[in-house]
Structure formats: C-alpha cells, structure tokens
C-alpha cells in the first residue's frame, strides 16, 4: 500500500508545504524574542502578553474552524487561515508598539488555529486504509518548519541583516502558497459532514467519549511537549552543569527524535491498527520523562557532567515518544467520530490550543516557586496524564473498530 494514494499526491505536497510554514510560524516569534526585548525595550510581562495573544487566538480559531470547514469547504478555510498568517507576519515587528504587535500576533494565532484542523481533516480523508501514515507524515512537516524557523533567523543574524526580515520572508512564502492552493483541486476529499443524515449521526458521535478524550489527550500532550522543548536546555545547564552551547543542542535533539518517529513510523510500521502504536509511544514518553527526572535528582550525589550522555539519550527518546501521539490522536478521533469529523477534529485541536495557552503559565509558576527540578518533574506527571488519556482513547476506538 503506497504511503499516499496517487490521486492525492499533488494536494498532499501543497498541504505539506502549508504545514511546514505553519510550524515555522509557531517558533519564529519565540526565536526572535531576545531581539524583540532588546530592540523594542519591552518588559517580560509585555512580551508574555504578546505570545499569549497568539495562543488564545489559536484556541478560538480551532473552535471556529470546524463550522467554517463544514460551511465553506477545505479550500476556502485553509486559504483564510493562511491569509491571516500572511497578513500578520507581513507587519509583525515593523513597529515597536506593544498593542499593534499584540493584535498582529492575535491574527497570526487565529490563522494558525484555522489551518491545523483543516490540514488534519484533509490528511484523514486521504488515509483510505486507516493506517494513519498520511497524518504522521503531514505532522512531520510541522517539525521540519519548527526547526527551520530558528535556523533561518540565525543565518539572517550572522549575515548582519535586520532580524525583522525573517517575518517578511515567511509572509511572502505564505502568499505564494495561497496562490498555489487557489489552483489546487480539493474535490477528491469529499464534503465535510454535509448531508442531513450525517449531521444527525454526527450529533450522536459528538456525545461519545472519543470526542472528549481527543480534547483531553491533546491538552495534556501539548503541555508535555511544550514543557520539555521549552525547558530542556535550561534543565541541562542548571541540573547537569552543561555549557550553554551544549545545552542548546538538547532542543534540536528532542525535535530530531520527534522527526524520526513521524517519518519512521509510517515507513516501518506496515500495520493498519493505530491503537497499539499510540499506547507504546505514550508509554515511551512516560518512561523517558520519568528517567530524565530521576537522573536529575541523582545528579546531586554524582558528577553531574558524567550524566550528560545518558541525559542526551533520554531527551531523544522523549522526542521519539512524543512523535506520533498528536497525529494519531487526531486520526483515531476522526475514525471514532466519522460522521462529525470536522467538529471532532477542530475540538481536539482546540484542546491542544488551550494547553498551548495554559501550560506555560503553570510550568513557569512551579519552577519559580519551588525550583526547576520540581517544575520539570511536573512534566513527568503531565506525561502520565497523556498516556492515561491516550490509552483510554485507544480502548474506545479499538472497541468501535471491533464492533464495526
């Protein structure tokens, strides 16, 4: 069975490009934060508010996207989301005004929140055998973009060009993609829950446990992924006494593990049942995160530097454990709520959006109040919650699959 059906390959490439840009747009504001703080003289509170505006808009855009997808179809919806990102990025950081950038980042977040459910729904419709391969590959594009954005910024800074140029370049790529998608055919995907019969059945599906478990699983998963990705470098510096240059590699290592899983699982796993892979992946995340925390606590009695190689391995495994959780949850929710896929997918993505907004505040408060070790240990608890919700979702969808 081919990874992508022949009739969908052109559309898949276009949406893969969209998701790569989506991943880039999610990381470049954070990557440019030191320059923003230095050049615009913002306080940490102001910078945090601008970042939070994007997360809040992402949550709202995710909730709204399901209705927009049903009413206007996938082409209009994704072009609307891409347009929001293009417009916001074209003018973001052009002025030091806090309020202007707050509103522009809100627009970017709203566009991101509309893009993701639309691409997820489209990838699910391309997956004719229910294996989840197209969804996993699609989410590999996000990881590529998330890594590429900060690297491009680094190259711009090395050449001495204005750091704000990055936002204009990415906006231009968004604009080019909008034109390309305007001439792309989406008809093969079908219509999202368009018939009255499907709509009635969809209401019954929405009340099922998979609908709510998808929201919960992505809420806590995003907390684990963000927590590890955002704090792992600081954890290596403070706990393992790593040099900053070495510690910075841990972020890339985490994302390399995530990339390896998102491309490796579709290539190596030939089965069509996604539930066992989801359970294994979530348990690997728990094992790696718990072990990384245990290693941190043991660093008090051992030479901290000697633990760095093992900590590197655990960081990679944490990324590998994270790799297919998000796309597989989306796939299983879409399968369980087959007659209401647009609403179910957008609601699950909104769970991730809420986690994107809420967890940075929670984790920062814990680390500030009780120390970095305890703050980082909370990620292990969130990883356990992620595994529990993934296992529950897997059981629900496995029973539904068996009954079909």
C-alpha positions in Angstrom: 0.0 0.0 0.0 1.6 3.4 -1.0 2.1 6.0 1.7 0.0 8.5 -0.2 -2.6 7.5 -2.8 -1.7 8.6 -6.3 -4.7 10.8 -6.8 -3.8 12.8 -3.6 -0.1 13.4 -4.1 -0.3 16.9 -5.5 -2.7 18.0 -2.8 -0.6 16.3 -0.2 2.5 18.2 -1.3 0.6 21.5 -1.2 -0.7 20.8 2.3 2.7 19.5 3.4 4.1 22.9 2.4 1.4 24.6 4.3 2.1 22.6 7.5 5.8 23.3 7.1 5.1 27.1 7.1 2.7 26.6 9.9 5.5 25.0 12.0 7.8 27.8 11.1 5.3 30.5 12.1 4.8 28.7 15.5 8.5 29.1 16.5 9.9 32.3 15.0 8.4 34.7 17.5 10.0 32.8 20.4 13.3 32.5 18.5 13.3 36.3 17.9 12.3 37.1 21.5 15.8 38.2 22.7 16.0 40.7 19.8 12.4 41.9 20.4 13.1 42.5 24.0 16.4 44.3 23.3 15.3 46.5 20.4 11.7 47.3 21.5 12.5 47.6 25.2 9.5 45.5 26.2 9.1 44.1 29.7 8.8 40.3 30.2 5.1 40.9 31.0 4.5 42.7 27.7 6.4 40.0 25.7 4.4 37.3 27.5 1.1 39.0 26.7 2.0 39.2 23.0 2.9 35.5 23.0 -0.2 34.6 24.9 -2.4 36.5 22.4 -1.4 34.1 19.7 -2.2 31.1 21.9 -5.6 32.5 22.8 -6.4 33.2 19.2 -5.2 29.7 18.2 -7.7 28.2 20.6 -10.6 30.3 19.3 -9.6 29.7 15.7 -9.5 26.0 16.3 -13.0 26.0 17.7 -14.3 28.1 14.9 -12.6 26.2 12.1 -14.9 23.2 12.3 -18.0 25.3 11.5 -16.1 27.2 8.8 -14.9 23.9 7.2 -18.4 22.5 7.1 -19.9 25.6 5.6 -17.2 26.8 3.2 -15.2 23.7 2.4 -11.5 23.0 2.9 -10.0 25.2 0.1 -11.7 28.4 1.4 -10.9 27.6 5.0 -7.2 26.9 4.6 -6.8 30.0 2.4 -8.5 32.0 5.1 -6.1 30.7 7.7 -3.0 31.2 5.5 -4.2 34.7 4.7 -4.4 35.6 8.5 -0.8 34.3 9.0 0.5 36.1 5.9 -1.1 39.4 6.8 0.0 39.2 10.5 3.6 38.2 9.6 3.9 40.9 6.9 3.6 43.6 9.5 4.7 42.0 12.8 7.6 43.7 14.5 7.5 46.5 11.9 6.7 48.8 14.8 7.8 48.6 18.5 4.2 49.3 19.5 3.0 46.7 22.1 -0.7 47.0 21.1 0.0 46.8 17.3 2.1 43.6 17.8 -0.4 42.2 20.3 -3.2 42.4 17.6 -0.9 41.2 14.8 0.1 38.1 16.8 -3.5 37.5 17.6 -4.2 37.5 13.9 -1.4 35.1 13.3 -2.6 32.7 16.0 -6.2 32.8 14.6 -4.8 31.9 11.2 -2.8 29.0 12.7 -5.8 27.7 14.6 -7.8 27.6 11.3 -5.0 26.0 9.3 -4.3 23.0 11.6 -7.8 21.4 11.8 -8.3 21.9 8.0 -5.0 20.1 7.2 -5.7 17.4 9.7 -9.2 16.8 8.2 -7.7 16.7 4.7 -4.9 14.2 5.8 -7.5 12.0 7.4 -9.6 11.9 4.2 -6.5 10.9 2.2 -6.0 8.0 4.6 -8.1 5.3 2.8 -6.8 2.3 4.7 -7.0 3.9 8.2 -3.2 3.3 8.9 -2.5 6.9 9.9 0.5 7.1 7.6 -0.6 10.3 5.8 -1.3 12.0 9.1 2.0 11.1 10.6 3.9 12.3 7.5 1.9 15.5 7.5 2.8 16.3 11.1 6.5 15.6 10.2 6.2 18.8 8.1 5.3 20.8 11.2 8.5 19.5 12.9 10.6 20.5 9.9 9.2 24.0 10.0 9.7 24.3 13.7 13.4 23.5 13.3 13.8 25.6 10.2 12.5 28.9 11.5 15.1 29.5 14.2 17.9 28.3 11.9 16.9 30.8 9.2 16.8 33.5 11.9 20.3 32.5 13.0 21.6 32.8 9.3 20.0 36.2 9.0 21.7 37.4 12.2 25.0 36.0 11.1 24.8 37.9 7.8 24.1 41.2 9.6 20.7 41.7 8.0 17.7 43.1 10.0 16.1 40.3 12.1 12.6 41.5 11.2 13.4 40.4 7.6 12.5 36.8 8.7 8.9 37.7 9.2 8.6 39.3 5.8 10.2 36.3 4.1 7.8 33.9 5.8 4.9 36.1 4.9 6.0 36.0 1.3 6.1 32.2 1.4 2.6 32.2 2.8 1.4 34.5 0.0 2.9 32.3 -2.7 1.3 29.2 -1.2 -2.1 30.9 -1.1 -1.9 31.4 -4.9 -0.8 27.8 -5.4 -3.7 26.5 -3.3 -6.2 28.6 -5.2 -5.4 26.4 -8.2 -5.3 23.1 -6.3 -8.2 20.7 -6.5 -9.8 19.6 -3.2 -12.8 17.7 -4.7 -11.3 14.3 -4.0 -11.6 14.8 -0.3 -15.4 15.0 -0.4 -17.5 17.3 1.7 -17.2 17.6 5.5 -20.4 16.1 7.1 -22.6 17.8 4.6 -25.7 15.5 4.5 -28.6 15.9 7.0 -28.3 12.2 7.8 -24.6 12.6 8.7 -25.4 15.7 10.6 -27.9 13.9 12.8 -25.5 10.9 13.3 -22.7 13.4 14.0 -24.6 14.8 17.0 -24.7 11.3 18.4 -20.9 10.9 17.7 -20.1 14.1 19.4 -21.6 12.8 22.7 -19.3 9.8 22.5 -16.2 9.5 24.8 -13.7 9.7 21.9 -14.8 13.3 21.2 -13.9 14.5 24.7 -10.9 12.2 25.1 -9.3 13.7 22.0 -9.6 17.2 23.6 -8.1 15.9 26.9 -5.3 13.9 25.3 -4.1 16.9 23.2 -4.4 19.3 26.0 -2.0 17.4 28.3 0.2 16.2 25.4 0.9 19.8 24.3 1.8 20.5 28.0 4.3 17.7 27.9 5.8 18.6 24.5 6.0 22.3 25.2 7.4 21.8 28.7 10.2 19.5 27.6 11.0 21.6 24.5 11.0 24.9 26.2 12.9 24.0 29.4 15.2 21.1 28.5 18.2 23.4 27.7 17.8 25.3 31.0 17.5 21.9 32.8 20.8 20.7 31.4 22.5 24.0 32.4 21.2 24.1 35.9 21.0 20.4 36.8 23.8 18.8 34.8 26.1 21.8 34.7 26.2 21.7 30.9 27.7 24.6 29.0 25.0 26.7 27.2 26.3 25.8 23.8 25.9 22.1 24.7 22.6 22.6 26.4 21.2 24.3 23.3 21.7 21.1 21.3 19.1 19.3 23.5 16.2 21.2 21.9 17.3 20.1 18.5 17.9 16.6 19.8 14.3 16.5 21.1 12.9 17.6 17.8 15.2 15.1 15.9 13.6 12.3 17.9 10.2 13.7 17.1 11.0 13.9 13.4 12.5 10.4 13.4 9.2 9.0 14.7 6.9 11.0 12.5 8.7 9.8 9.3 10.0 6.5 10.7 6.7 5.0 11.9 4.9 5.4 8.6 7.8 3.9 6.7 8.5 1.0 9.1 5.1 0.1 10.5 3.1 -1.8 8.0 0.0 -2.5 10.1 -3.3 -0.6 10.0 -4.2 -0.6 13.7 -3.0 2.6 15.2 -4.0 1.9 18.8 -1.0 -0.2 19.8 1.4 2.3 18.3 -0.3 5.2 20.3 -0.1 3.2 23.5 3.6 2.3 23.0 4.5 5.8 22.1 2.8 7.4 25.1 4.4 4.9 27.5 7.8 5.6 25.9 7.2 9.3 26.6 6.4 8.5 30.3 9.5 6.2 30.7 11.9 8.7 29.1 10.5 11.7 31.1 10.5 9.9 34.4 14.0 8.6 33.8 15.2 12.1 32.9 13.8 13.5 36.1 15.3 10.6 38.2 18.6 11.3 36.6 18.3 15.0 37.5 17.7 14.2 41.2 20.6 11.7 41.2 22.9 14.4 39.9 23.2 15.8 43.5 25.3 12.8 44.5 27.2 12.1 41.3 29.4 14.1 39.0 26.7 15.9 37.0 28.7 16.2 33.8 29.1 12.4 33.6 25.3 12.0 33.3 25.0 14.3 30.2 25.4 11.5 27.6 22.7 9.4 29.2 20.5 12.5 29.6 21.0 13.2 25.8 19.7 9.7 25.0 16.7 10.2 27.2 15.9 13.5 25.6 16.0 11.9 22.2 13.7 9.1 23.4 11.3 11.7 24.9 11.1 13.3 21.5 10.6 9.9 19.9 7.8 9.1 22.4 6.1 12.4 21.5 6.4 11.9 17.8 3.2 10.2 16.7 0.9 11.0 19.7 -0.6 14.2 18.2 -1.3 12.9 14.7 -2.5 9.5 15.9 -5.0 11.1 18.4 -6.4 13.2 15.5 -6.7 10.1 13.3 -8.4 8.0 16.0 -10.8 10.8 16.9 -11.7 11.2 13.2 -12.3 7.4 12.9 -14.5 7.3 16.0 -16.5 10.4 15.0 -16.7 9.5 11.4 -19.9 11.4 10.8 -18.7 14.5 12.5 -15.1 14.7 11.6 -14.8 18.4 11.1 -16.3 19.3 14.6 -14.4 16.4 16.3 -11.0 17.3 14.8 -11.4 21.1 15.5 -12.5 20.4 19.1 -9.5 18.1 19.7 -7.1 20.7 18.2 -8.7 23.3 20.4 -7.7 21.1 23.4 -4.1 21.4 22.2 -4.6 25.2 21.8 -5.9 25.5 25.4 -2.8 23.6 26.6 -0.6 25.9 24.5 -2.1 28.9 26.3 -2.3 27.5 29.9 0.7 25.3 30.5 3.5 27.9 30.1 2.0 29.9 32.9 1.6 26.8 35.1 5.1 25.5 34.5 6.8 28.9 35.0 5.0 29.4 38.3 6.0 26.0 39.6 9.7 26.5 38.6 9.7 30.0 40.1 8.0 29.0 43.3 9.6 25.5 44.0 12.6 25.3 41.8 13.5 23.9 38.4 13.7 20.3 39.5 10.1 20.2 40.8 8.9 22.3 37.9 10.5 19.8 35.4 9.1 16.9 37.4 5.6 18.2 36.8 6.2 17.3 33.1 6.5 13.7 34.1 3.1 13.9 35.8 1.7 15.5 32.6 3.3 12.8 30.5 1.5 10.2 32.7 -1.8 12.0 32.2 -1.1 12.0 28.4 -0.5 8.2 28.5 -3.7 7.6 30.5 -5.8 9.6 28.1 -4.2 8.0 25.1 -4.8 4.5 26.5 -8.4 5.4 27.2 -8.9 6.7 23.6 -7.2 3.6 22.2 -9.6 1.4 24.1 -12.6 3.3 22.9 -11.6 3.3 19.2 -10.5 -0.4 19.4 -13.9 -1.4 20.7 -15.6 0.7 18.0 -13.4 -0.8 15.3 -14.2 -4.3 16.6 -17.9 -3.6 16.6 -17.9 -2.3 13.0 
